[in-house]
């Protein structure tokens, strides 16, 4: 790679890059998954959705930074909301935050924070309706997530409602934002706005629940648990003992319950995707690739309830490629998509527990 090519290793080269190259390089650095899916979107949507993800990642970086205490995280989140809202103060935000980031924060996120001002300049180049959608998402995420920083999460969350709220702050609000952006992009899609907005949070929550279930043991090693105690109280398991006896039958029953709930959210995600016109192939791919990978991950968890490490339920690159190929073949057919979803999730749904969004 030459010095003139934009790269994470050379932040100055990113400043000189085009908007698409700038955002593409940062996306590749902070999330290979979204670097794969976001470019599937139409050219009119790609820049704003890529920018939205970078904004959310800045909030995530603040929330995940181990060197920051709760008041600092809350203060930086509030400042960032104002930066996104006004387009001002981004440079000082970066100057104040960048030196505080630890080595546990990945290099690409260090660069992202350093280049916050360019990210915000791009944000404020969009249409007012698009900016408002991005701001609403950042505002919800940045106000909601800090509340969990002061909690003792070693014994999980108290209730399923608490877990739902957490998933909304982390991902459900992103579903809302995407639905707004999709409706702004297409009057044809906007005709189904009410249904899309009802299903959108469930899409994000389904993906986030899947990640939580996959990462149970990785989180437990850090003394954190995002599972709801009330679900496990029904099966006779105390999440405070998760590190010691998490693979017993009582725990597995609760895990199956949550898998079923996640499956219900993903079913709503499928219905959301099916509301997108079949000729919008790129938009469908964007949704279906994420949905397909989540379904495959849940399947692996369902089939291996005794797993003790996320690597044991992580889907392979071969499975990712198969998901992409399958959606390219059947992605325009709502009937085939429903049939495939039913076949892949029939072992997950527990009829007494299955969640459906109220429409």
N, C-alpha and C positions, 0 to 999 in steps of 0.2 A: 504493500500500500504506500502510495506517495504522500508526501507532506501536504499536498493540495487537496487530497480527498478528505471529506469530513469524517471524523472518527471521535469516539469517546476519549481516546488517548491524546487527542489534540483539540481541546475545547475551542481554541481560536478558529480552527478550521470550520467548526460548526456555526460560528457567528457569521461566517462568510457564505454559508451554504444557502440554498433555496429553502423555502418554507417546508416543502415536502421532504427534502433530504435531511434537513435539520430534525424534523419530527421523526422521520423513519429511523435515523441513527439512534436517537434517544429511546425510541420504543424498543428497538432491538436490544438495547443495553439493559432496560429495566424489565422487559417482559417479552420473551420470545413468542409466547402464545398470542398476545395481542398484536405483536409485530407480524404474525401470520394471518390473523383474522381481519384486522381493521383494513388492510389494503384491498380486501374483497369488496368493500363498499364502493358505491358510485363516486366518481371524481368530485362531485359537488359535496359529498358527505365526508369523504376521507379526511380532509384537513381538520374539520371541526371535531370529529370523533377522536382523532389522534390527539388533538390538543386537549380535549376533555380528559382523556386517560392520563396525560401528563400532569394536568392539574390535580387529579385525584391522587396520582402517585406522589406529588409533593406533600399532600396531606398525610398520606400513608407513611412517608419518610419521617415526618415530624412525630407521628404517633409511635413508630417503631424504634425511634432513636433512644438507645439505652442511657445515653449520657444526659438526657433531659429529664428533669423532674416534672411532676404533674403541673405545677403553676407555669413552668416554661412552655410546656406543650400547649396548654390552654391559651397562653398569650400569643404564641406563634400562630396557632390556628385562627384566632380572632384577627390577627394582623393580616393573615393571608386572605381571609374573607374580604377585608377592605381592599386589599390589593386587586383581587379579581373584580370586585364591584366597581372600583374607580379607575383601575388601570395605572394607579400611581403607587409609588413606594416599593416597587418590586426590587429595585437595585439595593436599597437599604435592607430590605427583608433578607436578601441573599447574603449581604455583607455580614449581617448579624448572626444568621443561622449557620452558614457554611463552616466557620471555625469550630463550631460546637459538635459537628458530626464526628462520630467515632469510626474506627476501622471496621466495626461490625456492619456499618452501612456500606453497601456495595459501591464500587467506583462510579458506576453509571448514575447512581442517585446523588453522589457528591457533585458530579458534573451538572445534573439536572437542577440542583439547588443553585449552583453557581450561575446558571443560565436562565434563572427564573424571569428576568426582565424580558428576554427574547420570547419566552413562552407567553407571557402576558401581552406583549405587543401583538402577537398572533391572535390571541383571544379577542382582543378589541378591534380586530380587522373584520370580524364576522358581523352578520346581520344582528340587529337588536334582539330579535326573538331567539336567536341562537345563543347570544351572550347571556340572556336571561335564563335559558335552560341550563347552561353551564354553571352560572352563579348559584342557582337554586340547589343544584347537586352539591357543589362545594360547600355551600352554607349548611346544608343538612348534615353532610359528612363531618365537617370541621366542628360543628357544634355538638353532634351526637357522640362521636367517638371518644373525645376526652373524658367523658363521664365514666368510662370503664377503666381509665388509668388508675383511679384511686381505689378501685375495688380489690378485695381479696378473691381472686379467681381460682384459688387452689382447689376449692370444692365445687366448682362449676357455677353456673347461673341458677337463680332460684327457680324460675319457671320457664316453660316453653314460650310464653309471651315475652319474657326477657330476651330469649334467644332470637325470637322473631324480630324484636326491636333492634337488637345488635346487627342482625343480618340486613335489616333495612338501612341502617346508617352506613354500613360498609358497602352494600351492593344493591339493595332494593332501590335506593334513590338513583343509582346509575341506570337501572331499568326505566325509571320514570323519565330521566333525562333523554335516553335514547328514543323513547316513544315520542317525546316532544320534537326531537330533531328529525325523526322520520316523518312525522306529520307536517313539519315545516317544509321538508324536501318535496313531498308529494301530496297534492290534493286528493289523489285516489286513496292513499293511505289514510289521510286525515278524515275521510268519510267514516272510518272505523275507529276514530279517536277514543270514544268512550270505552269501547271494549279493550282497545290496546292499553289504555291507562289503567284499567282494572286489572289486567294481567301482568303489566310491566314489573311491579315490585316482586311478584312471585318468580319471575324469570331470574332476577338478580339474587333473590333469596335462595332459590334452588341451587344455583351455582355455588353460593357461599356456604350453604349447608353441606354440600358435597365436599368442599375443601375442609371444612371443620371436621367432618367424619374421617376424611383421609388423614388429617394431621393430628388426630387425637393423641397419639403417643409422642410425637415430636413436641407438641405443646406441653404435655405432661412433664417432660424432662425439664421444661423451663418453669414448672410450677404453675401452669396455666391450664384451665379447662373451660371450654365454651359450651359444654353440654348442659341441659336443664335438669336440675335435681328432681323436679316433680315427676318427670317421665320415669326416672329410675327408682323413685320411691314406690311407684306402682309395682315394680318387679322385685323390690326388696334389696336394692343396691345403694350404697352410700358413695357418692363420687369422691368424698374425701379419702377413700381407700383406693382410688384409681391406680396409683402407682404400684400397689401391692397385689391386688387381685382383680385386675380389670378384665380378665378373659373368662371369668366364670359364667355360668348359665344366666344368672340374674342380670349381669351386665349385658350379655348378648341379646337378651330379650328387649332391653331398653334400646340397644343399638338398632335392632330390627324395626322397632317402633319409629325411630328417627329416620331410618332409611325409607320407610313407607311415606313419611311426611315429605321428605325430600323428593321422592318419586312423584308425589302429587304436585309439588311446585314445578317440577320439570314437565309434567303433563300440561300444566298451564303455559309453560314456556313454548311447548309445541303448538298449542292453540294460538298463542301470540304470533309465532312465526307463520302459521298458516293464514293469518289475516294479511300478511304482506303479499301483494300480487305476485303470481307465479313468474311473471316476466322480469321481476326484480331479482334476478339470479344472484347477483353479488350480495344483496342485503340478506337473502335467504341463507346463502353460504355463511355469512358472518354469524348469523344466529345458530344455524344448524351445526356448524363445527363445534361451537362451544357446548351446545346441548348434547351432541353426540359423545363428546369426550367426557362430559359429566355422567351420562348414562352408563358408559363403559366403566367408569371409576366406581360408581355405585354398585354395579354388577360384581366387580371384583371384591368389594367390601362385603356384599351379601354372601358371596361364595367362600369368603375367608374371614368369618367373624372372629376368629382367634388371632388375627394379625396383630403384630406388636411393633411394626415400623411402617412408615408411609411407603417405603420402597416396595413393600410386599403387595401393595394395592395400586401402585402407580402403573398407568397404562403404557404400553410400549410404543415406540415410534412406528412400528408396523401397524398398530391399532389406529394411531392418528392418521396414517396414510390411508388405511381402509375406510375410516370415517369420511375423509375428504373425498375419496373416490365414490363412495356410496351416495353421498349427498349430491355429487355432480350428476349421478345417474338418475336418482329418483327425486331430487330436491324440488322439482316443479309440481309433483303430484301429491296433493294432500292425502289422498286415499292410501298411497304406498307409504307415506311418512307415518300415518297413523298405524298402519299394519306393522311396520317395522318397530315403532315405539312399543306397541303392545307386546310384540314378541320378545323384545329385549328387557322389558320391565315386569313381565308377568310374575316373576318370583318375588318381586319387591313389594307389591301392593298388598297391604293387610286391610281388608275392607272396613274393619271397625275403627281403624286409625287414619285411613287415607285422607289427606287434606285436599280441599279444592277451594280455589278463590271464590268468594261470593260475588257473583256478577249481577 
